[in-house]
């Protein structure tokens, strides 16, 4: 069995960020390079895990993450 994810360092970890796609803000908890494919052909994507003030986490593409003001 192959690994389906790996943690990636990011300069904004544990900082307040904004998802430009949705406008939602929260704390960047992790950036993970995940195999999002359900077939035999891997498709790797870097996803940002952001924890909103409600405590719920959501994901977005890392390219959508910017520092919150």
Secondary structure as GFF3:
##gff-version 3
##sequence-region A 1 69
A	DSSP	beta_strand	5	7	.	.	.	ID=ss1
A	DSSP	beta_strand	16	19	.	.	.	ID=ss2
A	DSSP	beta_strand	25	35	.	.	.	ID=ss3
A	DSSP	beta_strand	44	51	.	.	.	ID=ss4
A	DSSP	beta_strand	57	61	.	.	.	ID=ss5
A	DSSP	three_ten_helix	62	64	.	.	.	ID=ss6
A	DSSP	beta_strand	65	67	.	.	.	ID=ss7
###
